Amino acid sequence: MTPSHGTDGPAVGAGHTLTEIASQPELWARAAALATDKQDPVAGLPRPGERVAVVGCGTSWFVAQAYAALREQAGHGWTDAFAASEFPAGRAYDRVLALTRSGTTTEVLGLLAALRGTVACTAVTGTPGSPVVAAADETVMLDFADETSVVQTRFATTTLAMLRAHLGEDLDTVIRDAALAAVDPLPEPLVAAEQFTFLGTGWTVGLAAEAALKMREAAGAWTESYPAMEYRHGPISIAAPGRVTWVLGPVPDGLTDDVAATGGRLVATSADPMAELVRVQRLAAAVAYARGLDPDHPRHLTRSVVLEQE
């Protein structure tokens, strides 16, 4: 059975990807409570004033980018984000925060091994007993948000929810927005669109990159992502009828008219951008089904990249 993308919540016959997408609002509330529990505070998360590097691969790298921007914006200190394979050797940090759902990703484990004893390393993971637990000095376990899916959805956003709450953000509105995003019908023109470009500003640049990745992973869709103000410096040339420009966060002045002039479709809402990502995840699954693909079994992908070591 092909799940319907216009129903409220996962359809009968929906696979685990859609079920996991729908579970996010509840998990974000749980993560926020964990991050703000003064009786049992989460150990190992960055302290105000620390100079921090956040690392990950794929989706985790994009979440790292979002968190790094939010942490600096909140005044908590210098924060950089890197793909684990691109960490700058020799640069001084007070803490390295590694994000890894499986705890088995080769590049993350290799980096933590190289850094051992030189800088405090904390891992956020969803898998108890995975190699990253031994590789890091401290571990934040989000096993309640772990996934069966190859395509990451709820673990990544639950990690970001925890980190946002730890920065002092109130997530009540975010969670309400996500609950709506999880059930609102998806417009048919979006499901049928030929191409998608996602735009962000500040912390949502990382979310835009993650939105594009979800569409590529789950549906093999033609997607791009850019900082919103960069879109008119060339990429807007791809906009056309049947193509979508989706802004996560504020829309730059004049962009609405500029996209309209191309005949393309602009998507922007007042919802929290992380909640809007839930809508994109659902769209990715809907596009996959519409194209005869199965988002539970994406092409050429595995749940974790574990490379053979010489």
Residue pairs with C-beta under 8 A, 6 or more apart in sequence:
1 11
1 12
1 13
2 13
2 289
3 10
3 11
3 12
3 13
3 14
3 15
3 18
3 285
3 289
4 11
5 185
5 186
5 191
5 282
5 283
5 285
5 286
5 289
5 290
6 185
6 186
6 188
7 185
8 183
8 185
9 22
9 182
9 183
10 18
10 19
10 21
10 22
11 18
15 294
15 295
15 296
16 147
16 148
16 149
16 296
17 149
17 151
17 153
17 218
17 285
17 295
17 296
18 282
18 285
18 295
20 147
20 148
20 149
20 153
20 154
21 153
21 154
21 182
21 278
21 281
21 282
21 285
22 182
22 183
23 154
24 153
24 154
24 157
24 158
24 178
24 182
24 278
25 175
25 176
25 178
25 179
25 182
27 144
27 145
27 154
27 157
27 158
27 161
28 157
28 158
28 161
28 171
28 174
28 175
28 178
29 171
29 175
30 144
30 158
31 142
31 145
31 158
31 159
31 161
31 162
31 165
32 161
32 162
32 164
32 165
32 171
32 175
34 42
34 162
34 165
35 42
35 45
35 162
35 163
35 165
35 166
36 165
36 166
42 140
42 162
42 166
43 138
43 140
44 120
44 122
44 137
44 138
44 139
44 140
45 97
45 122
45 140
45 163
45 166
46 52
46 71
46 76
46 77
46 79
46 95
46 97
46 122
47 95
48 75
48 76
48 77
49 76
49 77
50 76
50 77
50 94
50 95
51 77
51 78
51 79
51 92
51 93
51 94
51 95
52 68
52 71
52 77
52 78
52 79
52 80
52 93
52 94
52 95
52 96
52 97
53 79
53 80
53 81
53 82
53 87
53 91
53 93
53 95
53 96
53 97
54 64
54 67
54 68
54 79
54 80
54 81
54 82
54 96
54 97
54 98
54 99
55 61
55 64
55 81
55 82
55 83
55 84
55 87
55 96
55 97
55 98
55 99
55 108
55 111
56 62
56 63
56 64
56 83
56 84
56 98
56 99
56 100
56 108
57 83
57 84
57 85
57 100
57 105
57 107
57 108
57 305
58 152
58 213
58 305
59 101
59 152
59 156
59 210
59 213
60 99
60 100
60 101
60 152
60 156
60 159
61 81
61 82
61 83
61 84
62 156
62 206
62 207
62 209
62 210
62 213
63 99
63 156
63 157
63 159
63 160
63 206
63 210
64 81
64 82
64 97
64 99
64 206
65 81
65 203
65 205
65 206
65 209
66 160
66 203
66 204
66 205
66 206
66 207
66 210
67 79
67 81
67 160
67 163
67 164
67 203
67 206
68 79
68 80
68 81
68 206
69 79
69 202
69 203
69 205
69 206
70 163
70 164
70 167
70 169
70 203
71 77
71 79
71 163
71 167
72 78
72 79
73 202
73 203
74 167
74 168
76 167
80 93
81 206
82 88
83 107
84 98
84 105
84 107
84 108
84 110
84 111
85 107
85 111
87 96
87 111
89 114
92 119
93 119
94 119
94 120
95 119
95 120
95 121
95 122
96 111
96 112
96 115
96 119
96 120
96 121
96 122
97 121
97 122
97 123
97 124
98 108
98 111
98 112
98 121
98 122
98 123
98 124
98 132
98 136
99 123
99 124
99 156
99 159
100 108
100 123
100 124
100 125
100 132
101 125
101 126
101 127
101 146
101 147
101 152
101 155
101 156
101 304
102 125
102 126
102 127
102 130
102 303
102 304
103 123
103 125
103 126
103 127
103 130
103 131
103 132
103 133
104 127
104 130
104 131
104 132
104 304
104 306
105 132
105 304
105 305
105 306
106 305
106 306
106 307
106 309
107 305
107 307
108 123
108 132
109 131
109 132
109 135
112 121
112 123
112 132
112 135
112 136
113 135
115 121
116 135
120 137
120 138
121 135
121 136
121 137
121 138
122 136
122 137
122 138
122 139
122 140
123 132
123 133
123 135
123 136
123 138
123 139
123 140
124 139
124 140
124 142
124 159
124 162
125 132
125 133
125 139
125 140
125 141
125 142
126 141
126 142
126 143
126 145
126 146
126 147
126 155
127 143
127 146
128 141
128 143
132 139
133 139
140 162
142 155
142 158
142 159
142 162
145 154
145 155
145 158
145 159
146 155
147 153
147 154
147 155
149 295
149 296
149 303
150 217
150 296
150 297
150 298
150 301
150 302
150 303
151 214
151 217
151 218
151 284
151 295
151 298
151 301
153 214
153 281
156 210
157 274
157 277
157 278
160 274
161 171
161 174
161 274
164 171
164 174
164 274
165 171
173 272
174 272
174 274
174 275
175 275
177 271
177 272
177 275
177 276
178 272
178 274
178 275
178 278
180 271
180 275
181 271
181 275
181 276
181 278
181 279
181 282
182 278
182 282
184 279
186 279
186 282
186 283
186 286
189 265
190 244
190 265
190 267
190 283
191 283
191 286
191 287
191 290
192 242
192 290
193 242
193 243
193 244
193 265
194 222
194 242
194 243
195 221
195 222
195 223
195 224
195 238
195 240
195 242
195 243
195 244
196 212
196 215
196 221
196 222
196 223
196 224
196 243
196 244
196 246
197 212
197 223
197 224
197 225
197 226
197 231
197 235
197 238
197 239
197 243
197 244
197 245
197 246
198 207
198 208
198 209
198 211
198 212
198 223
198 224
198 225
198 226
198 246
198 247
198 248
198 280
199 208
199 225
199 226
199 227
199 228
199 231
199 245
199 246
199 247
199 248
200 206
200 207
200 208
200 209
200 225
200 227
200 228
200 247
200 248
200 249
200 273
201 227
201 228
201 229
201 249
201 250
201 252
202 249
203 273
204 248
204 249
204 273
205 225
205 227
207 248
207 249
207 273
207 274
207 276
207 277
208 225
208 226
208 227
208 228
208 248
209 225
210 277
211 223
211 225
211 246
211 248
211 277
211 280
212 223
212 224
212 225
213 223
214 277
214 280
214 281
214 284
215 221
215 223
215 280
215 283
215 284
215 287
216 223
217 284
217 298
217 301
218 281
218 284
218 285
218 287
218 288
218 293
218 295
218 298
219 284
219 285
219 287
219 288
219 291
219 293
219 295
220 288
220 291
220 293
220 299
221 284
221 287
224 235
224 238
226 235
228 247
228 249
228 250
228 251
228 252
228 255
229 252
231 245
231 252
231 255
232 255
232 258
236 245
236 258
236 259
236 262
239 245
239 259
239 262
239 263
239 264
240 262
240 263
240 264
241 263
241 264
242 264
243 264
243 265
244 264
244 265
244 266
244 267
245 255
245 259
245 264
245 265
245 266
245 267
246 266
246 267
246 268
246 280
247 255
247 266
247 267
247 268
248 273
248 276
248 277
249 273
251 266
251 268
255 266
256 266
256 268
259 265
259 266
260 266
269 276
271 279
284 295
285 295
288 294
288 295
288 298
289 295
293 299
